[in-house]
Amino acid sequence: MKVLVRNGNVDKALRLFKRKITDSNKLMDYREKEHHQKPSSKRQKKKAAAIARERKRREEFQLNRK
């Protein structure tokens, strides 16, 4: 992945690089492959995240109803 530095503006080039990395999910892929994780552990984490999202959604819904 390439990012050109124009007029010596490294900060802008770094922001562009970070945006490109997050948009392409390269960082997430790297972090997932950093350590081996059993398939059962992956399922447990995925299920726990879904439960937490649903709980948060319901709490927000209850707050908006009042």
CHARMM-style PDB file with segment names, atoms N, HN, CA, C and O in Angstrom:
ATOM      1  N   MET     1       0.855  -1.166   0.000  1.00  0.00      PROA
ATOM      2  CA  MET     1       0.000   0.000   0.000  1.00  0.00      PROA
ATOM      3  C   MET     1       0.898   1.226   0.000  1.00  0.00      PROA
ATOM      4  O   MET     1       1.828   1.323   0.801  1.00  0.00      PROA
ATOM      5  N   LYS     2       0.620   2.158  -0.897  1.00  0.00      PROA
ATOM      6  HN  LYS     2      -0.136   2.079  -1.548  1.00  0.00      PROA
ATOM      7  CA  LYS     2       1.450   3.344  -1.035  1.00  0.00      PROA
ATOM      8  C   LYS     2       0.677   4.599  -0.672  1.00  0.00      PROA
ATOM      9  O   LYS     2      -0.517   4.728  -0.942  1.00  0.00      PROA
ATOM     10  N   VAL     3       1.406   5.525  -0.045  1.00  0.00      PROA
ATOM     11  HN  VAL     3       2.376   5.421   0.175  1.00  0.00      PROA
ATOM     12  CA  VAL     3       0.864   6.848   0.241  1.00  0.00      PROA
ATOM     13  C   VAL     3       1.973   7.840  -0.078  1.00  0.00      PROA
ATOM     14  O   VAL     3       3.086   7.722   0.436  1.00  0.00      PROA
ATOM     15  N   LEU     4       1.674   8.798  -0.910  1.00  0.00      PROA
ATOM     16  HN  LEU     4       0.771   8.894  -1.327  1.00  0.00      PROA
ATOM     17  CA  LEU     4       2.666   9.797  -1.286  1.00  0.00      PROA
ATOM     18  C   LEU     4       2.660  10.950  -0.289  1.00  0.00      PROA
ATOM     19  O   LEU     4       1.608  11.408   0.157  1.00  0.00      PROA
ATOM     20  N   VAL     5       3.880  11.411   0.050  1.00  0.00      PROA
ATOM     21  HN  VAL     5       4.735  11.039  -0.312  1.00  0.00      PROA
ATOM     22  CA  VAL     5       4.026  12.575   0.929  1.00  0.00      PROA
ATOM     23  C   VAL     5       4.217  13.780   0.028  1.00  0.00      PROA
ATOM     24  O   VAL     5       5.197  13.870  -0.710  1.00  0.00      PROA
ATOM     25  N   ARG     6       3.277  14.698   0.095  1.00  0.00      PROA
ATOM     26  HN  ARG     6       2.480  14.625   0.695  1.00  0.00      PROA
ATOM     27  CA  ARG     6       3.335  15.889  -0.754  1.00  0.00      PROA
ATOM     28  C   ARG     6       3.739  17.104   0.070  1.00  0.00      PROA
ATOM     29  O   ARG     6       3.221  17.331   1.164  1.00  0.00      PROA
ATOM     30  N   ASN     7       4.666  17.875  -0.471  1.00  0.00      PROA
ATOM     31  HN  ASN     7       5.086  17.690  -1.359  1.00  0.00      PROA
ATOM     32  CA  ASN     7       5.144  19.112   0.166  1.00  0.00      PROA
ATOM     33  C   ASN     7       5.665  18.878   1.576  1.00  0.00      PROA
ATOM     34  O   ASN     7       5.584  19.774   2.417  1.00  0.00      PROA
ATOM     35  N   GLY     8       6.194  17.698   1.851  1.00  0.00      PROA
ATOM     36  HN  GLY     8       6.260  16.970   1.168  1.00  0.00      PROA
ATOM     37  CA  GLY     8       6.751  17.399   3.165  1.00  0.00      PROA
ATOM     38  C   GLY     8       5.706  17.282   4.260  1.00  0.00      PROA
ATOM     39  O   GLY     8       6.057  17.342   5.439  1.00  0.00      PROA
ATOM     40  N   ASN     9       4.434  17.117   3.916  1.00  0.00      PROA
ATOM     41  HN  ASN     9       4.149  17.068   2.959  1.00  0.00      PROA
ATOM     42  CA  ASN     9       3.352  17.029   4.898  1.00  0.00      PROA
ATOM     43  C   ASN     9       3.171  15.572   5.309  1.00  0.00      PROA
ATOM     44  O   ASN     9       2.329  14.864   4.757  1.00  0.00      PROA
ATOM     45  N   VAL    10       3.963  15.131   6.276  1.00  0.00      PROA
ATOM     46  HN  VAL    10       4.647  15.707   6.724  1.00  0.00      PROA
ATOM     47  CA  VAL    10       3.952  13.740   6.726  1.00  0.00      PROA
ATOM     48  C   VAL    10       2.692  13.433   7.520  1.00  0.00      PROA
ATOM     49  O   VAL    10       2.171  12.320   7.451  1.00  0.00      PROA
ATOM     50  N   ASP    11       2.199  14.409   8.274  1.00  0.00      PROA
ATOM     51  HN  ASP    11       2.623  15.313   8.331  1.00  0.00      PROA
ATOM     52  CA  ASP    11       1.006  14.178   9.099  1.00  0.00      PROA
ATOM     53  C   ASP    11      -0.202  13.820   8.237  1.00  0.00      PROA
ATOM     54  O   ASP    11      -0.953  12.899   8.558  1.00  0.00      PROA
ATOM     55  N   LYS    12      -0.379  14.548   7.153  1.00  0.00      PROA
ATOM     56  HN  LYS    12       0.232  15.296   6.892  1.00  0.00      PROA
ATOM     57  CA  LYS    12      -1.511  14.274   6.266  1.00  0.00      PROA
ATOM     58  C   LYS    12      -1.361  12.902   5.607  1.00  0.00      PROA
ATOM     59  O   LYS    12      -2.337  12.167   5.457  1.00  0.00      PROA
ATOM     60  N   ALA    13      -0.127  12.563   5.214  1.00  0.00      PROA
ATOM     61  HN  ALA    13       0.666  13.160   5.336  1.00  0.00      PROA
ATOM     62  CA  ALA    13       0.126  11.267   4.602  1.00  0.00      PROA
ATOM     63  C   ALA    13      -0.133  10.135   5.599  1.00  0.00      PROA
ATOM     64  O   ALA    13      -0.657   9.086   5.224  1.00  0.00      PROA
ATOM     65  N   LEU    14       0.232  10.343   6.863  1.00  0.00      PROA
ATOM     66  HN  LEU    14       0.658  11.195   7.168  1.00  0.00      PROA
ATOM     67  CA  LEU    14       0.000   9.332   7.893  1.00  0.00      PROA
ATOM     68  C   LEU    14      -1.493   9.122   8.133  1.00  0.00      PROA
ATOM     69  O   LEU    14      -1.942   7.987   8.294  1.00  0.00      PROA
ATOM     70  N   ARG    15      -2.269  10.222   8.157  1.00  0.00      PROA
ATOM     71  HN  ARG    15      -1.904  11.143   8.026  1.00  0.00      PROA
ATOM     72  CA  ARG    15      -3.716  10.090   8.320  1.00  0.00      PROA
ATOM     73  C   ARG    15      -4.335   9.322   7.165  1.00  0.00      PROA
ATOM     74  O   ARG    15      -5.214   8.484   7.363  1.00  0.00      PROA
ATOM     75  N   LEU    16      -3.864   9.616   5.945  1.00  0.00      PROA
ATOM     76  HN  LEU    16      -3.150  10.296   5.784  1.00  0.00      PROA
ATOM     77  CA  LEU    16      -4.367   8.928   4.764  1.00  0.00      PROA
ATOM     78  C   LEU    16      -4.022   7.438   4.818  1.00  0.00      PROA
ATOM     79  O   LEU    16      -4.841   6.588   4.469  1.00  0.00      PROA
ATOM     80  N   PHE    17      -2.793   7.133   5.261  1.00  0.00      PROA
ATOM     81  HN  PHE    17      -2.128   7.824   5.544  1.00  0.00      PROA
ATOM     82  CA  PHE    17      -2.371   5.745   5.390  1.00  0.00      PROA
ATOM     83  C   PHE    17      -3.241   4.999   6.399  1.00  0.00      PROA
ATOM     84  O   PHE    17      -3.688   3.883   6.132  1.00  0.00      PROA
ATOM     85  N   LYS    18      -3.478   5.609   7.547  1.00  0.00      PROA
ATOM     86  HN  LYS    18      -3.115   6.515   7.764  1.00  0.00      PROA
ATOM     87  CA  LYS    18      -4.310   4.978   8.576  1.00  0.00      PROA
ATOM     88  C   LYS    18      -5.724   4.728   8.070  1.00  0.00      PROA
ATOM     89  O   LYS    18      -6.315   3.686   8.354  1.00  0.00      PROA
ATOM     90  N   ARG    19      -6.264   5.682   7.323  1.00  0.00      PROA
ATOM     91  HN  ARG    19      -5.785   6.529   7.093  1.00  0.00      PROA
ATOM     92  CA  ARG    19      -7.609   5.524   6.772  1.00  0.00      PROA
ATOM     93  C   ARG    19      -7.655   4.376   5.775  1.00  0.00      PROA
ATOM     94  O   ARG    19      -8.603   3.592   5.770  1.00  0.00      PROA
ATOM     95  N   LYS    20      -6.633   4.275   4.933  1.00  0.00      PROA
ATOM     96  HN  LYS    20      -5.862   4.912   4.937  1.00  0.00      PROA
ATOM     97  CA  LYS    20      -6.585   3.190   3.957  1.00  0.00      PROA
ATOM     98  C   LYS    20      -6.485   1.831   4.652  1.00  0.00      PROA
ATOM     99  O   LYS    20      -7.129   0.869   4.234  1.00  0.00      PROA
ATOM    100  N   ILE    21      -5.685   1.754   5.701  1.00  0.00      PROA
ATOM    101  HN  ILE    21      -5.162   2.536   6.041  1.00  0.00      PROA
ATOM    102  CA  ILE    21      -5.518   0.494   6.441  1.00  0.00      PROA
ATOM    103  C   ILE    21      -6.831   0.077   7.090  1.00  0.00      PROA
ATOM    104  O   ILE    21      -7.208  -1.092   7.015  1.00  0.00      PROA
ATOM    105  N   THR    22      -7.532   1.008   7.724  1.00  0.00      PROA
ATOM    106  HN  THR    22      -7.225   1.958   7.785  1.00  0.00      PROA
ATOM    107  CA  THR    22      -8.783   0.647   8.394  1.00  0.00      PROA
ATOM    108  C   THR    22      -9.867   0.290   7.391  1.00  0.00      PROA
ATOM    109  O   THR    22     -10.666  -0.611   7.644  1.00  0.00      PROA
ATOM    110  N   ASP    23      -9.909   0.984   6.252  1.00  0.00      PROA
ATOM    111  HN  ASP    23      -9.260   1.716   6.047  1.00  0.00      PROA
ATOM    112  CA  ASP    23     -10.925   0.686   5.235  1.00  0.00      PROA
ATOM    113  C   ASP    23     -10.725  -0.687   4.615  1.00  0.00      PROA
ATOM    114  O   ASP    23     -11.693  -1.346   4.237  1.00  0.00      PROA
ATOM    115  N   SER    24      -9.475  -1.123   4.510  1.00  0.00      PROA
ATOM    116  HN  SER    24      -8.688  -0.587   4.817  1.00  0.00      PROA
ATOM    117  CA  SER    24      -9.209  -2.416   3.871  1.00  0.00      PROA
ATOM    118  C   SER    24      -9.207  -3.579   4.870  1.00  0.00      PROA
ATOM    119  O   SER    24      -9.067  -4.732   4.461  1.00  0.00      PROA
ATOM    120  N   ASN    25      -9.360  -3.301   6.171  1.00  0.00      PROA
ATOM    121  HN  ASN    25      -9.473  -2.365   6.504  1.00  0.00      PROA
ATOM    122  CA  ASN    25      -9.381  -4.321   7.236  1.00  0.00      PROA
ATOM    123  C   ASN    25      -8.080  -5.107   7.332  1.00  0.00      PROA
ATOM    124  O   ASN    25      -8.088  -6.226   7.845  1.00  0.00      PROA
ATOM    125  N   LYS    26      -6.982  -4.573   6.865  1.00  0.00      PROA
ATOM    126  HN  LYS    26      -6.975  -3.664   6.448  1.00  0.00      PROA
ATOM    127  CA  LYS    26      -5.682  -5.250   6.964  1.00  0.00      PROA
ATOM    128  C   LYS    26      -5.263  -5.394   8.421  1.00  0.00      PROA
ATOM    129  O   LYS    26      -4.709  -6.423   8.807  1.00  0.00      PROA
ATOM    130  N   LEU    27      -5.517  -4.388   9.219  1.00  0.00      PROA
ATOM    131  HN  LEU    27      -5.967  -3.552   8.906  1.00  0.00      PROA
ATOM    132  CA  LEU    27      -5.109  -4.419  10.619  1.00  0.00      PROA
ATOM    133  C   LEU    27      -5.876  -5.493  11.385  1.00  0.00      PROA
ATOM    134  O   LEU    27      -5.298  -6.206  12.206  1.00  0.00      PROA
ATOM    135  N   MET    28      -7.175  -5.610  11.119  1.00  0.00      PROA
ATOM    136  HN  MET    28      -7.645  -5.031  10.452  1.00  0.00      PROA
ATOM    137  CA  MET    28      -7.965  -6.644  11.790  1.00  0.00      PROA
ATOM    138  C   MET    28      -7.480  -8.032  11.405  1.00  0.00      PROA
ATOM    139  O   MET    28      -7.378  -8.914  12.258  1.00  0.00      PROA
ATOM    140  N   ASP    29      -7.178  -8.233  10.120  1.00  0.00      PROA
ATOM    141  HN  ASP    29      -7.260  -7.517   9.427  1.00  0.00      PROA
ATOM    142  CA  ASP    29      -6.665  -9.526   9.675  1.00  0.00      PROA
ATOM    143  C   ASP    29      -5.351  -9.855  10.369  1.00  0.00      PROA
ATOM    144  O   ASP    29      -5.134 -10.992  10.787  1.00  0.00      PROA
ATOM    145  N   TYR    30      -4.482  -8.869  10.491  1.00  0.00      PROA
ATOM    146  HN  TYR    30      -4.658  -7.945  10.152  1.00  0.00      PROA
ATOM    147  CA  TYR    30      -3.196  -9.083  11.150  1.00  0.00      PROA
ATOM    148  C   TYR    30      -3.396  -9.460  12.618  1.00  0.00      PROA
ATOM    149  O   TYR    30      -2.759 -10.387  13.118  1.00  0.00      PROA
ATOM    150  N   ARG    31      -4.270  -8.747  13.296  1.00  0.00      PROA
ATOM    151  HN  ARG    31      -4.787  -7.994  12.890  1.00  0.00      PROA
ATOM    152  CA  ARG    31      -4.482  -9.024  14.719  1.00  0.00      PROA
ATOM    153  C   ARG    31      -5.127 -10.385  14.941  1.00  0.00      PROA
ATOM    154  O   ARG    31      -4.837 -11.050  15.935  1.00  0.00      PROA
ATOM    155  N   GLU    32      -5.995 -10.804  14.031  1.00  0.00      PROA
ATOM    156  HN  GLU    32      -6.231 -10.263  13.224  1.00  0.00      PROA
ATOM    157  CA  GLU    32      -6.610 -12.118  14.163  1.00  0.00      PROA
ATOM    158  C   GLU    32      -5.587 -13.229  13.990  1.00  0.00      PROA
ATOM    159  O   GLU    32      -5.669 -14.261  14.656  1.00  0.00      PROA
ATOM    160  N   LYS    33      -4.629 -13.024  13.104  1.00  0.00      PROA
ATOM    161  HN  LYS    33      -4.562 -12.186  12.563  1.00  0.00      PROA
ATOM    162  CA  LYS    33      -3.637 -14.053  12.821  1.00  0.00      PROA
ATOM    163  C   LYS    33      -2.423 -13.987  13.739  1.00  0.00      PROA
ATOM    164  O   LYS    33      -1.534 -14.835  13.652  1.00  0.00      PROA
ATOM    165  N   GLU    34      -2.377 -12.996  14.611  1.00  0.00      PROA
ATOM    166  HN  GLU    34      -3.099 -12.307  14.681  1.00  0.00      PROA
ATOM    167  CA  GLU    34      -1.238 -12.820  15.495  1.00  0.00      PROA
ATOM    168  C   GLU    34      -1.108 -14.004  16.459  1.00  0.00      PROA
ATOM    169  O   GLU    34      -0.001 -14.470  16.727  1.00  0.00      PROA
ATOM    170  N   HSD    35      -2.220 -14.478  16.967  1.00  0.00      PROA
ATOM    171  HN  HSD    35      -3.120 -14.099  16.749  1.00  0.00      PROA
ATOM    172  CA  HSD    35      -2.241 -15.626  17.882  1.00  0.00      PROA
ATOM    173  C   HSD    35      -3.308 -16.596  17.404  1.00  0.00      PROA
ATOM    174  O   HSD    35      -4.373 -16.189  16.939  1.00  0.00      PROA
ATOM    175  N   HSD    36      -3.011 -17.881  17.525  1.00  0.00      PROA
ATOM    176  HN  HSD    36      -2.146 -18.212  17.903  1.00  0.00      PROA
ATOM    177  CA  HSD    36      -3.990 -18.884  17.106  1.00  0.00      PROA
ATOM    178  C   HSD    36      -5.138 -18.922  18.102  1.00  0.00      PROA
ATOM    179  O   HSD    36      -4.943 -18.807  19.312  1.00  0.00      PROA
ATOM    180  N   GLN    37      -6.325 -19.085  17.568  1.00  0.00      PROA
ATOM    181  HN  GLN    37      -6.484 -19.179  16.585  1.00  0.00      PROA
ATOM    182  CA  GLN    37      -7.515 -19.154  18.412  1.00  0.00      PROA
ATOM    183  C   GLN    37      -8.358 -20.328  17.945  1.00  0.00      PROA
ATOM    184  O   GLN    37      -8.627 -20.484  16.754  1.00  0.00      PROA
ATOM    185  N   LYS    38      -8.768 -21.146  18.897  1.00  0.00      PROA
ATOM    186  HN  LYS    38      -8.549 -21.019  19.864  1.00  0.00      PROA
ATOM    187  CA  LYS    38      -9.559 -22.311  18.531  1.00  0.00      PROA
ATOM    188  C   LYS    38     -10.907 -21.873  17.959  1.00  0.00      PROA
ATOM    189  O   LYS    38     -11.438 -20.831  18.341  1.00  0.00      PROA
ATOM    190  N   PRO    39     -11.457 -22.670  17.046  1.00  0.00      PROA
ATOM    191  CA  PRO    39     -12.762 -22.319  16.466  1.00  0.00      PROA
ATOM    192  C   PRO    39     -13.858 -22.173  17.520  1.00  0.00      PROA
ATOM    193  O   PRO    39     -14.734 -21.319  17.386  1.00  0.00      PROA
ATOM    194  N   SER    40     -13.818 -22.999  18.564  1.00  0.00      PROA
ATOM    195  HN  SER    40     -13.107 -23.693  18.672  1.00  0.00      PROA
ATOM    196  CA  SER    40     -14.840 -22.894  19.604  1.00  0.00      PROA
ATOM    197  C   SER    40     -14.715 -21.567  20.357  1.00  0.00      PROA
ATOM    198  O   SER    40     -15.722 -20.972  20.742  1.00  0.00      PROA
ATOM    199  N   SER    41     -13.489 -21.110  20.564  1.00  0.00      PROA
ATOM    200  HN  SER    41     -12.672 -21.593  20.251  1.00  0.00      PROA
ATOM    201  CA  SER    41     -13.284 -19.822  21.226  1.00  0.00      PROA
ATOM    202  C   SER    41     -13.790 -18.680  20.354  1.00  0.00      PROA
ATOM    203  O   SER    41     -14.369 -17.719  20.861  1.00  0.00      PROA
ATOM    204  N   LYS    42     -13.575 -18.782  19.042  1.00  0.00      PROA
ATOM    205  HN  LYS    42     -13.105 -19.563  18.631  1.00  0.00      PROA
ATOM    206  CA  LYS    42     -14.069 -17.764  18.120  1.00  0.00      PROA
ATOM    207  C   LYS    42     -15.585 -17.685  18.188  1.00  0.00      PROA
ATOM    208  O   LYS    42     -16.154 -16.594  18.222  1.00  0.00      PROA
ATOM    209  N   ARG    43     -16.244 -18.851  18.207  1.00  0.00      PROA
ATOM    210  HN  ARG    43     -15.781 -19.737  18.179  1.00  0.00      PROA
ATOM    211  CA  ARG    43     -17.711 -18.861  18.278  1.00  0.00      PROA
ATOM    212  C   ARG    43     -18.193 -18.240  19.578  1.00  0.00      PROA
ATOM    213  O   ARG    43     -19.155 -17.472  19.584  1.00  0.00      PROA
ATOM    214  N   GLN    44     -17.519 -18.574  20.697  1.00  0.00      PROA
ATOM    215  HN  GLN    44     -16.737 -19.198  20.693  1.00  0.00      PROA
ATOM    216  CA  GLN    44     -17.921 -18.025  21.987  1.00  0.00      PROA
ATOM    217  C   GLN    44     -17.796 -16.502  21.999  1.00  0.00      PROA
ATOM    218  O   GLN    44     -18.689 -15.809  22.488  1.00  0.00      PROA
ATOM    219  N   LYS    45     -16.692 -15.980  21.462  1.00  0.00      PROA
ATOM    220  HN  LYS    45     -15.967 -16.542  21.065  1.00  0.00      PROA
ATOM    221  CA  LYS    45     -16.491 -14.532  21.424  1.00  0.00      PROA
ATOM    222  C   LYS    45     -17.535 -13.861  20.540  1.00  0.00      PROA
ATOM    223  O   LYS    45     -18.066 -12.804  20.880  1.00  0.00      PROA
ATOM    224  N   LYS    46     -17.824 -14.488  19.404  1.00  0.00      PROA
ATOM    225  HN  LYS    46     -17.393 -15.347  19.127  1.00  0.00      PROA
ATOM    226  CA  LYS    46     -18.796 -13.930  18.473  1.00  0.00      PROA
ATOM    227  C   LYS    46     -20.181 -13.881  19.116  1.00  0.00      PROA
ATOM    228  O   LYS    46     -20.902 -12.893  18.975  1.00  0.00      PROA
ATOM    229  N   LYS    47     -20.547 -14.949  19.821  1.00  0.00      PROA
ATOM    230  HN  LYS    47     -19.961 -15.751  19.936  1.00  0.00      PROA
ATOM    231  CA  LYS    47     -21.848 -15.007  20.478  1.00  0.00      PROA
ATOM    232  C   LYS    47     -21.933 -13.983  21.612  1.00  0.00      PROA
ATOM    233  O   LYS    47     -22.956 -13.319  21.782  1.00  0.00      PROA
ATOM    234  N   ALA    48     -20.853 -13.862  22.384  1.00  0.00      PROA
ATOM    235  HN  ALA    48     -20.023 -14.402  22.247  1.00  0.00      PROA
ATOM    236  CA  ALA    48     -20.838 -12.892  23.482  1.00  0.00      PROA
ATOM    237  C   ALA    48     -20.968 -11.466  22.948  1.00  0.00      PROA
ATOM    238  O   ALA    48     -21.651 -10.638  23.551  1.00  0.00      PROA
ATOM    239  N   ALA    49     -20.320 -11.178  21.824  1.00  0.00      PROA
ATOM    240  HN  ALA    49     -19.765 -11.850  21.333  1.00  0.00      PROA
ATOM    241  CA  ALA    49     -20.416  -9.840  21.232  1.00  0.00      PROA
ATOM    242  C   ALA    49     -21.833  -9.566  20.752  1.00  0.00      PROA
ATOM    243  O   ALA    49     -22.340  -8.455  20.908  1.00  0.00      PROA
ATOM    244  N   ALA    50     -22.476 -10.581  20.167  1.00  0.00      PROA
ATOM    245  HN  ALA    50     -22.063 -11.483  20.041  1.00  0.00      PROA
ATOM    246  CA  ALA    50     -23.845 -10.414  19.693  1.00  0.00      PROA
ATOM    247  C   ALA    50     -24.793 -10.157  20.862  1.00  0.00      PROA
ATOM    248  O   ALA    50     -25.689  -9.319  20.760  1.00  0.00      PROA
ATOM    249  N   ILE    51     -24.603 -10.865  21.958  1.00  0.00      PROA
ATOM    250  HN  ILE    51     -23.875 -11.546  22.040  1.00  0.00      PROA
ATOM    251  CA  ILE    51     -25.437 -10.676  23.143  1.00  0.00      PROA
ATOM    252  C   ILE    51     -25.248  -9.270  23.699  1.00  0.00      PROA
ATOM    253  O   ILE    51     -26.217  -8.609  24.073  1.00  0.00      PROA
ATOM    254  N   ALA    52     -23.996  -8.814  23.751  1.00  0.00      PROA
ATOM    255  HN  ALA    52     -23.209  -9.351  23.447  1.00  0.00      PROA
ATOM    256  CA  ALA    52     -23.723  -7.476  24.270  1.00  0.00      PROA
ATOM    257  C   ALA    52     -24.351  -6.410  23.375  1.00  0.00      PROA
ATOM    258  O   ALA    52     -24.903  -5.429  23.874  1.00  0.00      PROA
ATOM    259  N   ARG    53     -24.270  -6.595  22.061  1.00  0.00      PROA
ATOM    260  HN  ARG    53     -23.822  -7.392  21.656  1.00  0.00      PROA
ATOM    261  CA  ARG    53     -24.891  -5.638  21.137  1.00  0.00      PROA
ATOM    262  C   ARG    53     -26.399  -5.587  21.337  1.00  0.00      PROA
ATOM    263  O   ARG    53     -26.992  -4.509  21.356  1.00  0.00      PROA
ATOM    264  N   GLU    54     -27.016  -6.749  21.486  1.00  0.00      PROA
ATOM    265  HN  GLU    54     -26.535  -7.625  21.470  1.00  0.00      PROA
ATOM    266  CA  GLU    54     -28.468  -6.814  21.666  1.00  0.00      PROA
ATOM    267  C   GLU    54     -28.876  -6.169  22.989  1.00  0.00      PROA
ATOM    268  O   GLU    54     -29.879  -5.458  23.053  1.00  0.00      PROA
ATOM    269  N   ARG    55     -28.100  -6.417  24.045  1.00  0.00      PROA
ATOM    270  HN  ARG    55     -27.285  -6.995  23.993  1.00  0.00      PROA
ATOM    271  CA  ARG    55     -28.389  -5.818  25.345  1.00  0.00      PROA
ATOM    272  C   ARG    55     -28.304  -4.294  25.255  1.00  0.00      PROA
ATOM    273  O   ARG    55     -29.159  -3.585  25.786  1.00  0.00      PROA
ATOM    274  N   LYS    56     -27.275  -3.804  24.586  1.00  0.00      PROA
ATOM    275  HN  LYS    56     -26.580  -4.381  24.155  1.00  0.00      PROA
ATOM    276  CA  LYS    56     -27.107  -2.365  24.423  1.00  0.00      PROA
ATOM    277  C   LYS    56     -28.260  -1.774  23.609  1.00  0.00      PROA
ATOM    278  O   LYS    56     -28.772  -0.704  23.938  1.00  0.00      PROA
ATOM    279  N   ARG    57     -28.668  -2.475  22.548  1.00  0.00      PROA
ATOM    280  HN  ARG    57     -28.252  -3.344  22.281  1.00  0.00      PROA
ATOM    281  CA  ARG    57     -29.764  -2.001  21.711  1.00  0.00      PROA
ATOM    282  C   ARG    57     -31.058  -1.908  22.513  1.00  0.00      PROA
ATOM    283  O   ARG    57     -31.811  -0.942  22.388  1.00  0.00      PROA
ATOM    284  N   ARG    58     -31.307  -2.927  23.339  1.00  0.00      PROA
ATOM    285  HN  ARG    58     -30.696  -3.712  23.440  1.00  0.00      PROA
ATOM    286  CA  ARG    58     -32.527  -2.922  24.156  1.00  0.00      PROA
ATOM    287  C   ARG    58     -32.508  -1.823  25.204  1.00  0.00      PROA
ATOM    288  O   ARG    58     -33.536  -1.196  25.458  1.00  0.00      PROA
ATOM    289  N   GLU    59     -31.342  -1.578  25.823  1.00  0.00      PROA
ATOM    290  HN  GLU    59     -30.507  -2.087  25.616  1.00  0.00      PROA
ATOM    291  CA  GLU    59     -31.236  -0.508  26.813  1.00  0.00      PROA
ATOM    292  C   GLU    59     -31.507   0.843  26.172  1.00  0.00      PROA
ATOM    293  O   GLU    59     -32.209   1.675  26.748  1.00  0.00      PROA
ATOM    294  N   GLU    60     -30.954   1.070  24.979  1.00  0.00      PROA
ATOM    295  HN  GLU    60     -30.384   0.394  24.511  1.00  0.00      PROA
ATOM    296  CA  GLU    60     -31.194   2.336  24.280  1.00  0.00      PROA
ATOM    297  C   GLU    60     -32.669   2.471  23.911  1.00  0.00      PROA
ATOM    298  O   GLU    60     -33.233   3.562  23.987  1.00  0.00      PROA
ATOM    299  N   PHE    61     -33.283   1.383  23.520  1.00  0.00      PROA
ATOM    300  HN  PHE    61     -32.825   0.496  23.458  1.00  0.00      PROA
ATOM    301  CA  PHE    61     -34.696   1.408  23.169  1.00  0.00      PROA
ATOM    302  C   PHE    61     -35.541   1.766  24.385  1.00  0.00      PROA
ATOM    303  O   PHE    61     -36.481   2.554  24.285  1.00  0.00      PROA
ATOM    304  N   GLN    62     -35.200   1.181  25.537  1.00  0.00      PROA
ATOM    305  HN  GLN    62     -34.436   0.541  25.618  1.00  0.00      PROA
ATOM    306  CA  GLN    62     -35.949   1.459  26.768  1.00  0.00      PROA
ATOM    307  C   GLN    62     -35.788   2.929  27.173  1.00  0.00      PROA
ATOM    308  O   GLN    62     -36.750   3.544  27.632  1.00  0.00      PROA
ATOM    309  N   LEU    63     -34.599   3.495  27.011  1.00  0.00      PROA
ATOM    310  HN  LEU    63     -33.818   2.995  26.638  1.00  0.00      PROA
ATOM    311  CA  LEU    63     -34.372   4.888  27.367  1.00  0.00      PROA
ATOM    312  C   LEU    63     -35.157   5.827  26.458  1.00  0.00      PROA
ATOM    313  O   LEU    63     -35.654   6.859  26.909  1.00  0.00      PROA
ATOM    314  N   ASN    64     -35.271   5.472  25.183  1.00  0.00      PROA
ATOM    315  HN  ASN    64     -34.867   4.634  24.817  1.00  0.00      PROA
ATOM    316  CA  ASN    64     -35.982   6.326  24.236  1.00  0.00      PROA
ATOM    317  C   ASN    64     -37.498   6.259  24.434  1.00  0.00      PROA
ATOM    318  O   ASN    64     -38.212   7.183  24.043  1.00  0.00      PROA
ATOM    319  N   ARG    65     -37.984   5.199  25.022  1.00  0.00      PROA
ATOM    320  HN  ARG    65     -37.405   4.449  25.340  1.00  0.00      PROA
ATOM    321  CA  ARG    65     -39.442   5.053  25.234  1.00  0.00      PROA
ATOM    322  C   ARG    65     -39.936   5.946  26.359  1.00  0.00      PROA
ATOM    323  O   ARG    65     -41.094   6.363  26.359  1.00  0.00      PROA
ATOM    324  N   LYS    66     -39.074   6.241  27.310  1.00  0.00      PROA
ATOM    325  HN  LYS    66     -38.133   5.902  27.310  1.00  0.00      PROA
ATOM    326  CA  LYS    66     -39.498   7.007  28.479  1.00  0.00      PROA
ATOM    327  C   LYS    66     -39.658   8.458  28.185  1.00  0.00      PROA
ATOM    328  OT1 LYS    66     -40.011   9.233  29.074  1.00  0.00      PROA
TER     329      LYS     66
END
